[in-house]
Amino acid sequence: MNRMRYDSTVMARELTRQQEIERSIFKKYKSTLWAPFLSAVNQYELLKEGDRVAICISGGKDSMLMAKLFQLLQKHSTYPFELVFLMMDPGYSPAHRKQIEDNAATLGIPLTVFETNIFLVSDTISRKPCYLCARMRRGHLYNKARELNCSKIALGHHMNDAVETTVMSMFWSSKLETIIPKSNSENFEGMELIRPMYRTREEDILSWCAYNDLHFIQCACSFTERMAQEDSELTSKRRETKLLLKELKKTNPDIEENIFRALHAVQIESFPGYKANHAMHSFLENYSSHGRLITRNDDTEGSE
């Protein structure tokens, strides 16, 4: 796949608000936002010539930045691809809907909007409404993207999402599992999900928002807002994980990066069991007592 390039140019004339925001990506945040985005696109082979991608916009900071990055990439790419900036309204309040549309206008993102009643349906479910909402959102996005002749949908999950999911799955689901940069849909044949923000840190996204005085919506469903009123801390496993990592970061500043790098360097031979292709496997399947090499862990276990 051709590599992505951008040759920045200093503009002498006064910049518009949109141009100032774009300039910040290529200047102040080139190494923390633009470079990780390109790195993910290239390393994980997320795009190819002729792709038509639905950029799924929720209205939050991650998806809005992703949309801007994709728009800039399309402008400066060495090969052509098409983009649809797809926004699903699951039942936003008029104020939230207007905030999303205003932010899109500020960034110069042309929205393709369609409406659903997901918030209304999920809000009636007392058990795991957030899980149901996420599943319904994904299904509607795949359906609409396919209707618009897209073969890929892009979501704004970032590096911290991958790290937190890893910790959550280990602590509360008794397994080592995380999100990956791209995956084929099991229910929508021929459709692929990509995550181009996979190498981008959330703190850099927040910094970019603050620098450009941009204010995006949080989760705008009535269930989350109601919970926030009842408990200002909005207790959840993801929030608990965020707080844990924040605390550990005080003595290990690189903990999130270390976990993320570990996801790319899994030593499968050192695990007693693993799951692949929906089947469980044991290290005993490939174990031989004759001529077995002693690993570093075996050799140093119990030593000081």
LINKAUR-V787520 format. One record per residue. N is the residue number from 1. SS is DSSP state (A for helix, B for strand, O for the rest). D_FIRST is the distance of its C-alpha to the first C-alpha in Angstrom with 2 decimals. Layout:
[[N/SS/D_FIRST] [N/SS/D_FIRST]]
This chain:
[[1/O/0.00] [2/O/3.80] [3/O/6.39] [4/O/9.25] [5/O/12.60] [6/O/16.16] [7/O/19.22] [8/O/22.31] [9/O/25.48] [10/O/28.98] [11/O/30.91] [12/O/34.60] [13/O/35.70] [14/O/36.44] [15/O/33.54] [16/O/33.78] [17/A/33.47] [18/A/29.97] [19/A/28.92] [20/A/30.53] [21/A/28.56] [22/A/25.23] [23/A/26.41] [24/A/27.19] [25/A/23.60] [26/A/22.48] [27/O/25.64] [28/O/27.53] [29/O/24.79] [30/A/21.77] [31/A/21.69] [32/A/22.83] [33/A/21.08] [34/A/18.31] [35/A/16.81] [36/A/17.04] [37/A/15.48] [38/A/12.33] [39/A/12.51] [40/A/12.81] [41/A/9.99] [42/A/7.54] [43/A/9.87] [44/O/10.62] [45/O/7.44] [46/O/9.81] [47/O/8.31] [48/O/6.80] [49/O/8.41] [50/O/12.09] [51/O/12.58] [52/B/16.10] [53/B/16.71] [54/B/20.24] [55/B/20.59] [56/B/23.71] [57/B/26.22] [58/O/29.28] [59/O/30.66] [60/O/30.33] [61/A/28.82] [62/A/25.60] [63/A/24.57] [64/A/25.77] [65/A/23.79] [66/A/20.64] [67/A/21.39] [68/A/21.88] [69/A/18.68] [70/A/16.69] [71/A/18.89] [72/A/18.24] [73/A/14.47] [74/A/14.84] [75/A/17.18] [76/A/15.12] [77/O/11.53] [78/O/10.08] [79/O/9.54] [80/O/12.21] [81/O/12.87] [82/B/16.38] [83/B/18.31] [84/B/21.73] [85/B/23.56] [86/B/25.62] [87/B/28.78] [88/B/31.14] [89/B/34.72] [90/O/36.22] [91/O/39.58] [92/O/39.25] [93/O/42.43] [94/A/42.82] [95/A/42.44] [96/A/39.12] [97/A/37.78] [98/A/38.85] [99/A/37.32] [100/A/33.87] [101/A/34.21] [102/A/35.56] [103/A/32.72] [104/A/30.16] [105/A/32.15] [106/A/32.25] [107/A/28.48] [108/O/28.02] [109/O/26.37] [110/O/27.47] [111/B/28.41] [112/B/28.66] [113/B/31.49] [114/B/33.06] [115/B/35.96] [116/O/36.98] [117/O/39.96] [118/A/38.14] [119/A/40.14] [120/A/43.35] [121/A/42.63] [122/A/41.31] [123/O/44.12] [124/O/46.67] [125/O/45.28] [126/O/46.97] [127/O/44.85] [128/O/41.23] [129/A/40.75] [130/A/37.56] [131/A/35.98] [132/A/37.07] [133/A/35.85] [134/A/32.31] [135/A/32.23] [136/A/33.57] [137/A/31.17] [138/A/28.13] [139/A/29.67] [140/A/30.48] [141/A/27.03] [142/A/25.42] [143/A/28.12] [144/A/27.80] [145/A/24.01] [146/A/24.36] [147/A/27.23] [148/O/25.07] [149/O/22.50] [150/O/19.84] [151/O/17.90] [152/B/17.07] [153/B/19.37] [154/B/18.57] [155/O/21.34] [156/O/22.30] [157/O/23.08] [158/O/22.77] [159/A/23.23] [160/A/26.98] [161/A/26.81] [162/A/25.09] [163/A/27.67] [164/A/30.59] [165/A/29.68] [166/A/29.65] [167/A/33.09] [168/A/34.49] [169/A/33.58] [170/A/35.21] [171/A/38.29] [172/A/39.06] [173/O/37.37] [174/O/37.98] [175/O/34.40] [176/O/31.27] [177/O/28.66] [178/O/26.19] [179/O/23.49] [180/O/19.88] [181/O/16.63] [182/B/16.13] [183/B/18.42] [184/B/19.40] [185/O/22.65] [186/O/25.66] [187/O/27.75] [188/O/25.44] [189/O/23.80] [190/O/20.33] [191/O/19.90] [192/B/17.61] [193/B/18.46] [194/B/16.08] [195/O/17.43] [196/O/15.44] [197/O/18.66] [198/O/18.71] [199/O/18.81] [200/O/21.20] [201/O/24.91] [202/A/27.51] [203/A/29.80] [204/A/27.35] [205/A/27.03] [206/A/30.84] [207/A/31.18] [208/A/29.08] [209/A/31.28] [210/A/34.44] [211/A/33.47] [212/O/32.93] [213/O/35.86] [214/O/33.83] [215/O/35.46] [216/O/33.67] [217/O/35.30] [218/O/35.55] [219/O/35.95] [220/O/38.29] [221/O/39.87] [222/A/43.64] [223/A/43.60] [224/A/41.77] [225/A/43.99] [226/A/47.07] [227/A/46.11] [228/A/45.50] [229/A/49.03] [230/A/50.53] [231/O/48.73] [232/O/47.26] [233/O/45.20] [234/O/43.62] [235/O/43.64] [236/O/40.63] [237/A/38.84] [238/A/35.73] [239/A/38.00] [240/A/39.93] [241/A/36.77] [242/A/35.79] [243/A/39.29] [244/A/39.23] [245/A/36.03] [246/A/37.46] [247/A/40.60] [248/A/38.89] [249/O/36.81] [250/O/40.11] [251/O/40.51] [252/O/36.87] [253/O/34.70] [254/O/31.50] [255/A/32.21] [256/A/29.48] [257/A/26.80] [258/A/28.30] [259/A/28.20] [260/A/24.58] [261/A/23.64] [262/A/25.88] [263/A/23.82] [264/O/20.99] [265/O/23.60] [266/O/25.86] [267/O/28.34] [268/A/29.03] [269/A/31.73] [270/A/33.80] [271/O/34.18] [272/O/37.16] [273/B/35.39] [274/B/32.15] [275/B/31.07] [276/B/28.30] [277/O/27.96] [278/O/31.03] [279/B/33.18] [280/B/34.80] [281/B/34.63] [282/B/36.81] [283/A/36.36] [284/A/39.38] [285/A/37.35] [286/A/35.99] [287/O/38.90] [288/O/41.20] [289/O/44.31] [290/O/44.42] [291/O/42.51] [292/O/40.77] [293/O/39.17] [294/O/40.43] [295/O/37.67] [296/A/38.07] [297/A/38.99] [298/A/41.66] [299/A/43.04] [300/A/43.37] [301/O/44.26] [302/O/47.47] [303/O/47.68] [304/O/48.05]]
